């Protein structure tokens, strides 16, 4: 999976450059805003200005806040989005708080999504490097199952399962962000 921050325009690329260019490994739980500069810029940005031709500009903005672990701001946006993408971001946010039961609730509102096949492929690639990790054992992406994976991995910082969960969470963020921020294909 190749993530290109330039694909979302100069302003979004500049924001992502403040912390990892879209490749940041976000914490599995209890992160705090990783860039005050990004937070300040995002607070003055309008979703339609950042993502003028996006499929889901508000959802993309929620995802940007989440990328920087600005959970309160992401939550404020995602809870008002009445779509699978809003529920998906909402579920990720609650998984990271951590509030696993609330995360599962929101993921149940996303029984399928166009990026699930891409996430299953990413899981297979990560599992190949971390063979004892079962991210998608049946070859299908299940965000509810991933909540449990993150809970278990969070109790073993530094372990292969922890690293695999971090990498899978990044792949999940990149795929969903691309889907929301782009105007066309869901695939990276």
Buried (B, 14 or more C-beta within 10 A) or exposed (E): BEBEBEBBBEEBBEBBEBBBBBEBEBBBBEBEBBBEEBBEBBEEBEBEEBBEEBBBBBBBBBBBBBBBBBBEBBBEBBBEBEBBBBBBBBBBBBBBBBBBEBBBBBBEBBEEBEBBBBBBBBBEEBBEEBEEBBBBEEEEBBBBBBBEBBBBBBEEEEBBBBBBBBBBBBBBBBBBBBBBBBEEEBBB
